[in-house]
Amino acid sequence: MKRLNIHDVNDVRLDNYELPNPGPNDVVLKMKACGICGSDLSYIKWGGLGREPGGVTALGHEGAGEVLSVGSEVKGLAPGDPVIVNPMATPGLIGNGGPEGALVDQLLVRGGEKGTNLLPIPEGVPYDVAAMCEPLAVALHGVNRAQTKAGQKAEA
């Protein structure tokens, strides 16, 4: 299996990767789509995020995939379910300095939970479109923070 990792400043490699053993609360996904975010490009320029000396930063947090397996304690998810990954609602901060990144063949989602860090993809929505959920959430967050009202215009 392969995973995209940052090794140093402007040093990105597609490395061999072994999926960690999933626990009873974990979910394994077959990744189908993953965006490349502006923050990923910044992490590359900086040489990684949360990277120990000699270690790597796993890339990718705008992901969508299909559930391959679920731990014995996971409720509401089953193999074959299409899901979006909420990377910041996982114990591992997927693609943001944690141990996993979504630019990988198979992704371990630690503490997988439907509706929190794994969101069902509605029927008919392609994986590449579903992977846009995270960047759209960023835009929506900006709109919400601006407290705009219907009909209001931006002014310089």
C-alpha positions in Angstrom: 0.0 0.0 0.0 1.2 3.6 -0.6 0.8 6.9 1.3 1.8 10.4 0.4 4.2 11.9 3.1 6.2 15.0 3.7 9.8 14.2 4.7 11.2 17.7 4.8 10.9 21.1 3.2 9.6 20.6 -0.4 10.3 16.8 0.0 7.1 14.9 -0.7 7.3 11.1 -1.4 4.9 8.3 -2.2 6.0 5.8 0.4 5.2 2.2 1.2 2.8 2.1 4.1 1.4 -0.6 6.4 -2.1 0.0 7.8 -2.0 0.0 11.6 -4.1 -2.7 13.3 -7.6 -1.3 13.8 -9.1 -1.4 17.2 -12.7 -2.1 18.3 -13.7 1.6 17.8 -11.9 2.1 14.5 -13.1 2.1 10.8 -11.0 1.3 7.8 -11.9 3.0 4.5 -11.0 2.4 0.9 -10.2 6.0 -0.2 -12.0 6.9 -3.4 -11.2 10.7 -3.6 -9.1 13.3 -1.7 -8.6 16.9 -2.5 -5.3 18.8 -2.2 -5.8 21.8 0.1 -3.9 25.0 0.3 -2.9 24.0 3.8 -1.3 20.8 2.3 0.9 23.1 0.1 1.8 25.2 3.2 2.8 22.0 5.1 5.0 21.0 2.2 6.7 24.4 2.2 7.2 24.2 6.0 8.6 20.7 5.9 5.5 19.1 7.6 3.3 19.7 10.6 3.9 18.0 14.0 6.7 16.0 12.4 9.3 14.5 14.7 12.9 14.8 13.5 13.4 12.0 10.9 9.6 11.4 10.8 7.0 12.2 8.2 3.8 14.2 8.0 1.0 12.2 6.2 -0.9 14.3 3.7 -4.6 14.6 2.9 -7.6 15.6 4.8 -10.3 16.3 2.2 -11.3 12.7 1.8 -14.2 10.5 0.8 -14.2 6.7 0.7 -16.0 3.4 1.1 -16.1 1.6 4.5 -14.1 -1.6 4.2 -14.4 -2.8 7.9 -15.7 -1.6 11.2 -14.6 -2.4 14.7 -16.9 -4.4 17.0 -17.9 -1.3 19.0 -18.7 0.9 15.9 -22.5 1.5 15.4 -24.4 2.6 12.3 -21.7 1.9 9.8 -21.2 -1.2 7.6 -18.8 -2.3 4.8 -19.8 -0.7 1.6 -21.1 2.5 3.1 -19.9 5.7 1.3 -18.6 8.3 3.7 -16.9 11.7 4.0 -14.1 12.1 6.5 -14.3 14.9 9.0 -10.6 15.1 9.6 -10.7 17.4 12.7 -13.2 15.3 14.6 -10.9 12.3 14.9 -8.5 11.5 17.7 -5.8 11.3 15.0 -6.3 14.7 13.2 -6.2 13.1 9.7 -3.8 14.9 7.4 -3.2 17.7 9.9 -0.2 16.5 11.8 -1.6 13.3 13.1 -0.5 9.7 12.3 -2.9 9.2 9.3 -3.4 11.1 6.0 -6.2 10.6 3.5 -3.9 10.5 0.4 -3.5 6.7 0.9 -5.1 3.5 -0.4 -6.7 2.6 2.9 -7.3 4.9 5.8 -7.6 4.0 9.4 -10.1 6.3 11.1 -9.5 6.0 14.8 -12.7 6.3 16.9 -14.9 6.1 13.8 -18.3 7.4 14.5 -21.2 8.0 12.1 -22.4 11.6 12.1 -19.3 12.9 13.9 -16.1 12.0 12.0 -17.7 9.8 9.2 -20.6 11.4 7.4 -22.8 9.4 5.0 -22.6 10.4 1.4 -26.1 10.8 -0.1 -27.0 8.4 -2.9 -26.0 9.7 -6.3 -23.2 12.0 -5.1 -19.9 11.0 -6.6 -16.9 10.5 -4.4 -14.9 13.4 -6.0 -17.8 15.8 -5.3 -18.3 14.5 -1.8 -14.6 15.1 -1.0 -15.3 18.8 -1.6 -17.4 18.8 1.6 -14.4 19.9 3.8 -13.4 23.0 1.7 -17.1 24.0 1.4 -17.4 23.7 5.2 -14.5 26.2 5.5 -16.3 28.6 3.2 -19.5 28.2 5.2 -17.7 28.8 8.4 -16.4 32.1 7.1 -19.9 33.2 6.1 -21.2 32.2 9.5 -18.4 34.1 11.3 -19.2 37.2 9.2 -22.8 37.1 10.4 -24.1 38.2 7.0 -27.8 38.6 6.4 -29.8 38.0 3.2 -29.4 40.8 0.7 -26.3 42.2 2.5 -23.4 43.1 0.3 -19.7 43.1 1.0 -18.0 46.5 1.2 -14.4 47.3 1.1 
